[in-house]
Amino acid sequence: MSNSETDFLWRNSGLNARLGLGFTSIDARASFFILFLIFNVSWDSLQIFLAAVGFFWFLEFQGYNILVAIRKARSLIAGKHRYAQSPIAKRRRLIHG
């Protein structure tokens, strides 16, 4: 293998995009808030940007991405019981996994 093939392995295709900002890197999904900060320079927009970066850092620290965190929050809100399912659907779910 040449050096260019080893730099780009298929397992790296699932990593989250990152923005390198000098000495640190942040999640690329916070780029919307960077644009908001650039086009609307104020202390409020700086606080919103820092809150968004902190939120994405906390999700990454917990090992979640945004979609998994939304699913987790939805399951925590809904609870373990599924009230709107018939007993047949429950049995089918138990049989088939």
BELLIN-V412197 format. One record per residue. RES is the residue in three letters. SS is DSSP state (helix for helix, strand for strand, loop for the rest). PHI is phi in degrees with one decimal (none if undefined). PSI is psi in whole degrees, -180 to 180 (999 if undefined). Layout:
BEGIN
RES/SS/PHI/PSI
RES/SS/PHI/PSI
END
This chain:
BEGIN
MET/loop/none/141
SER/loop/-82.0/169
ASN/helix/-65.4/-33
SER/helix/-68.3/-30
GLU/helix/-75.5/-31
THR/helix/-78.3/-21
ASP/helix/-73.4/-27
PHE/loop/-122.8/81
LEU/loop/-88.8/156
TRP/helix/-65.3/-28
ARG/helix/-70.0/-19
ASN/helix/-82.4/-5
SER/helix/-74.9/-18
GLY/helix/-93.5/3
LEU/loop/-76.3/151
ASN/loop/-72.2/147
ALA/loop/-71.2/142
ARG/strand/-127.0/148
LEU/strand/-108.4/120
GLY/strand/-84.7/117
LEU/strand/-116.3/80
GLY/loop/70.7/-107
PHE/loop/-88.7/-8
THR/strand/-137.7/169
SER/strand/-132.3/145
ILE/strand/-122.8/167
ASP/strand/-65.1/138
ALA/helix/-69.6/-18
ARG/helix/-69.2/-14
ALA/helix/-83.3/2
SER/helix/-65.7/-30
PHE/helix/-60.1/-41
PHE/helix/-73.1/-27
ILE/helix/-66.8/-42
LEU/helix/-63.4/-41
PHE/helix/-60.4/-39
LEU/helix/-68.7/-39
ILE/helix/-68.7/-44
PHE/helix/-84.9/-15
ASN/loop/-135.3/80
VAL/loop/-78.4/110
SER/loop/-160.0/171
TRP/helix/-68.6/-34
ASP/helix/-64.6/-44
SER/helix/-68.7/-31
LEU/helix/-65.2/-41
GLN/helix/-66.3/-38
ILE/helix/-65.2/-43
PHE/helix/-61.7/-46
LEU/helix/-66.3/-35
ALA/helix/-66.7/-41
ALA/helix/-66.2/-42
VAL/helix/-64.2/-42
GLY/helix/-63.8/-39
PHE/helix/-63.8/-47
PHE/helix/-68.1/-34
TRP/helix/-65.3/-42
PHE/helix/-63.5/-42
LEU/helix/-61.3/-43
GLU/helix/-66.0/-38
PHE/helix/-63.5/-37
GLN/helix/-77.8/-13
GLY/loop/92.2/17
TYR/loop/-107.3/153
ASN/loop/-103.2/-179
ILE/helix/-67.6/-37
LEU/helix/-68.8/-41
VAL/helix/-67.2/-36
ALA/helix/-66.4/-38
ILE/helix/-66.0/-43
ARG/helix/-62.6/-41
LYS/helix/-63.7/-44
ALA/helix/-64.2/-41
ARG/helix/-64.4/-40
SER/helix/-70.8/-33
LEU/helix/-67.7/-38
ILE/helix/-70.3/-43
ALA/helix/-74.3/-32
GLY/loop/88.6/-172
LYS/loop/-88.6/-20
HIS/loop/-90.8/139
ARG/loop/-111.2/98
TYR/loop/-76.0/-25
ALA/loop/-93.1/24
GLN/loop/-114.8/142
SER/loop/-75.8/160
PRO/helix/-61.1/-28
ILE/helix/-65.6/-43
ALA/helix/-66.3/-36
LYS/helix/-64.3/-45
ARG/helix/-64.7/-40
ARG/helix/-63.4/-39
ARG/helix/-67.7/-37
LEU/helix/-69.7/-36
ILE/helix/-72.9/-47
HIS/helix/-92.9/-6
GLY/loop/94.5/999
END
